């Protein structure tokens, strides 16, 4: 992935000073014209948003297709995006994981789609450059150098969209309004990996997209918003994932506008019903197909 064209600069003393000034101004204006607990939106500054996501030209990219084209620029400012490598594991291990899930033919088809996207220059990074969004590189989002860079950028909120790393407390504490995550499963029932697959396998009538605050414990922060995406009787994982990424972008937009205006009403998750799902095994895929669903 070529990050050379529009990278956000490394943190310097001057950049850190600017970040301090931005934070001070935003804190001073955060209480402007509050009436009945809701701000006069016309007087509020733009909400500064930093995204952390993974390099996926097939599914996650659909989130950004929608978000970059539809977000209200007079109310939201995307101050950067960090695009990390998926899974944080060697490529051969990822290929083995995909082969076990899709099988040889499905892996071949997905490989062709991936190669086609790369040949056409389709990537989240290219979408960001076209939208004028700075790329913020990172070897790890938990490294002190990256956290210092984020402090200098001074985002109001960090949005995780399939971010491949767990955020440590040092990063969670940086944004004024915290970090939030979009999860394609009802929480806390469908915590963990591949929630869309597990909901379809377990006979749910809809995938529940969940936006929640991020906490040290994975998929356990306060609930901010949910939205259902219907599952057909005989459906494909490909269709449902693609659809939830598009609709999830619009859900996140609404949450961000609510955060800016002070309209959010977070509710704690009841972890008594919590489950955690790992990556599906071949026997789970067989059960999935017996239900009449397809992967692709």
C-alpha positions in Angstrom: 0.0 0.0 0.0 1.5 3.3 -1.1 1.3 5.8 1.8 3.8 8.3 0.3 1.4 10.7 -1.4 -0.6 11.9 1.6 0.8 10.9 4.9 0.2 12.9 8.0 3.5 14.2 9.3 5.2 12.7 12.3 4.6 14.5 15.6 7.0 17.4 16.2 7.2 20.1 18.9 5.3 22.5 16.6 2.6 19.9 15.7 2.2 19.0 19.4 1.7 22.7 20.2 -0.9 23.0 17.5 -2.6 19.9 18.9 -2.6 21.5 22.4 -4.2 24.7 21.0 -6.9 22.7 19.1 -7.8 20.8 22.3 -7.9 23.9 24.4 -10.2 25.7 21.9 -12.5 22.7 21.5 -12.8 22.2 25.3 -13.6 25.9 25.6 -16.4 25.7 23.0 -17.8 22.3 24.0 -20.3 23.8 26.4 -21.5 26.6 24.0 -25.3 27.4 24.2 -26.5 24.2 26.0 -30.2 24.2 26.6 -32.1 21.2 28.1 -28.8 19.2 27.7 -28.5 19.6 23.9 -26.1 22.0 22.3 -27.0 24.7 19.7 -25.5 22.7 16.8 -25.0 25.8 14.6 -22.5 27.1 17.1 -20.6 23.9 17.6 -17.2 23.3 16.0 -16.8 20.4 13.6 -16.3 17.0 15.3 -12.8 15.8 14.5 -12.8 12.1 13.6 -9.8 9.7 13.2 -10.5 6.3 11.7 -8.5 3.1 12.4 -9.2 0.2 10.0 -7.7 -2.7 8.1 -6.5 -3.0 4.6 -9.5 -4.8 3.0 -10.4 -4.0 -0.6 -13.4 -6.3 -0.7 -15.6 -5.7 2.3 -14.4 -3.0 4.7 -13.8 -0.7 1.8 -17.6 -0.5 1.3 -18.0 1.2 4.6 -15.7 4.0 3.4 -17.3 4.1 -0.1 -20.4 5.3 1.7 -18.9 7.3 4.5 -16.5 9.4 2.4 -19.2 10.2 -0.1 -22.1 11.0 2.3 -20.7 12.4 5.6 -21.8 16.0 6.4 -18.7 18.1 5.9 -20.1 21.1 7.7 -20.4 19.0 10.9 -17.7 16.4 10.7 -14.0 16.7 9.9 -12.0 13.5 9.1 -8.6 14.4 10.5 -6.9 11.2 9.5 -7.2 7.5 8.8 -4.8 4.7 9.9 -5.0 1.6 7.6 -3.4 -1.5 9.3 -2.7 -4.9 7.8 -5.4 -7.5 8.4 -5.0 -10.2 11.1 -1.4 -9.1 12.0 -0.1 -12.5 10.9 2.1 -13.9 8.1 0.4 -14.0 4.7 0.8 -17.8 4.5 -1.1 -18.2 7.7 -3.9 -15.9 6.4 -4.1 -17.9 3.2 -4.4 -21.1 5.3 -7.2 -19.5 7.4 -9.0 -18.5 4.2 -8.5 -22.0 2.6 -10.0 -23.6 5.7 -13.0 -21.3 5.6 -13.8 -20.9 1.9 -12.3 -24.1 0.6 -10.1 -24.3 -2.5 -12.6 -22.9 -5.0 -13.9 -20.1 -2.7 -10.3 -19.1 -1.9 -9.5 -19.0 -5.6 -12.5 -16.8 -6.3 -11.7 -14.4 -3.4 -8.1 -14.3 -4.6 -9.2 -13.3 -8.0 -11.4 -10.5 -6.6 -8.5 -9.3 -4.4 -6.1 -9.2 -7.4 -8.7 -7.5 -9.5 -9.1 -4.8 -6.9 -5.4 -4.3 -6.6 -4.9 -4.1 -10.4 -7.7 -1.4 -10.5 -6.0 0.5 -7.7 -9.1 0.1 -5.5 -8.1 0.5 -1.9 -9.2 2.3 1.3 -6.0 4.4 0.9 -6.9 5.5 -2.6 -10.4 6.4 -1.4 -8.9 8.5 1.4 -6.6 10.3 -0.9 -9.4 11.1 -3.3 -11.5 12.4 -0.3 -8.6 14.6 1.0 -8.2 12.5 4.1 -4.7 12.3 5.6 -3.1 8.9 6.0 -1.6 8.3 9.4 0.8 5.4 9.2 1.4 3.0 12.1 3.4 -0.2 12.7 1.2 -0.6 15.7 -1.5 1.7 17.1 -0.3 0.9 20.6 3.3 2.1 20.1 4.2 5.3 21.9 5.2 7.0 18.7 1.8 6.5 17.2 0.0 7.6 20.3 2.0 10.8 20.4 1.1 11.4 16.8 -2.6 11.0 17.6 -2.3 13.4 20.5 -0.8 16.0 18.1 -3.7 15.5 15.7 -6.2 16.0 18.6 -9.2 14.0 17.4 -12.4 14.3 19.3 -13.2 10.6 18.7 -11.4 7.6 17.2 -13.6 5.2 15.2 -12.6 1.5 14.9 -13.8 -0.1 11.7 -12.6 -3.7 11.8 -9.3 -2.5 13.4 -7.1 -5.6 13.6 -5.5 -4.6 17.0 -7.0 -4.3 20.5 -6.6 -0.7 21.7 -4.7 -0.4 24.9 -5.7 2.1 27.6 -3.0 4.6 26.5 -4.8 5.0 23.1 -8.3 4.7 24.5 -7.7 7.8 26.7 -6.5 10.1 24.0 -9.7 11.4 22.3 -11.9 13.9 24.2 -15.0 11.8 23.5 -13.3 8.4 23.6 -13.0 5.6 21.1 -16.0 3.9 19.5 -16.4 0.7 17.5 -18.8 -0.6 14.8 -19.5 -4.3 15.4 -21.6 -6.4 13.1 -23.3 -8.4 15.9 -25.6 -8.0 18.8 -23.6 -7.4 21.9 -22.8 -8.9 24.3 -24.2 -12.1 22.7 -22.0 -12.0 19.6 -18.6 -10.8 20.8 -15.5 -11.8 18.9 -14.7 -12.7 15.3 -17.0 -13.1 12.3 -20.2 -12.1 14.1 -22.2 -12.0 10.8 -21.3 -15.7 10.1 -22.3 -16.8 13.6 -25.6 -14.9 13.5 -26.5 -16.5 10.2 -25.5 -20.0 11.4 -27.5 -19.6 14.6 -30.7 -18.8 12.7 -31.0 -15.1 13.5 -33.5 -13.2 11.4 -31.3 -10.2 11.2 -27.7 -9.1 11.8 -27.6 -6.5 14.6 -25.1 -3.8 13.8 -23.9 -2.3 17.1 -22.0 0.9 17.8 -20.4 1.0 21.2 -17.8 2.8 23.3 -14.5 0.9 23.4 -13.2 -0.3 26.8 -10.2 -2.4 27.9 -12.3 -5.5 27.7 -13.1 -6.5 24.1 -16.7 -5.7 22.8 -17.8 -4.7 26.3 -18.2 -0.9 26.3 -21.4 1.1 26.6 -24.0 0.7 23.9 -24.6 3.8 21.7 -26.8 2.6 18.8 -28.0 -0.5 17.0 -29.6 -1.2 13.7 -30.9 -4.5 12.1 -30.0 -5.8 8.7 -32.4 -8.5 7.5 -31.1 -12.0 6.7 -33.0 -13.9 3.9 -34.1 -17.5 4.4 -31.4 -18.6 1.9 -28.7 -16.0 1.9 -25.0 -15.4 1.2 -22.4 -14.3 3.7 -21.0 -12.1 1.0 -24.2 -10.2 0.5 -24.9 -9.7 4.2 -21.3 -8.5 5.0 -21.4 -6.1 2.1 -24.8 -4.7 3.1 -23.9 -4.3 6.8 -20.7 -2.4 5.9 -22.7 0.1 3.8 -25.5 0.5 6.4 -23.0 0.5 9.2 -21.4 3.6 7.7 -24.7 5.5 7.9 -25.2 4.3 11.4 -21.8 5.6 12.5 -22.6 8.9 10.9 -25.8 9.3 13.0 -23.9 8.4 16.2 -21.2 11.0 15.4 -23.8 13.7 14.8 -25.4 12.7 18.1 -22.0 12.8 19.9 -21.4 16.3 18.5 -24.8 17.6 19.7 -24.7 15.8 23.0 -27.7 13.6 22.2 -26.1 10.2 22.9 -27.5 8.1 25.8 -25.0 5.4 26.4 -26.3 2.2 28.1 -24.1 -0.4 29.8 -24.0 -3.9 28.4 -25.3 -6.7 30.6 -22.3 -9.1 30.4 -24.3 -12.0 32.0 -25.4 -13.1 28.5 -21.9 -12.5 27.0 -20.5 -15.0 24.5 -17.2 -14.9 22.6 -16.8 -16.5 19.1 -13.6 -17.3 17.4 -12.8 -17.8 13.7 -15.1 -20.5 12.3 -13.8 -24.0 11.7 -14.6 -26.2 8.6 -17.4 -28.1 10.5 -19.1 -24.8 11.2 -19.0 -23.9 7.5 -20.6 -27.3 6.8 -23.5 -26.5 9.2 -23.8 -23.1 7.6 -24.3 -24.6 4.2 -26.8 -27.1 5.6 -29.0 -24.2 6.6 -29.2 -23.2 2.9 -26.7 -20.3 3.1 -23.7 -19.7 0.9 -20.4 -18.1 1.6 -20.1 -16.3 -1.8 
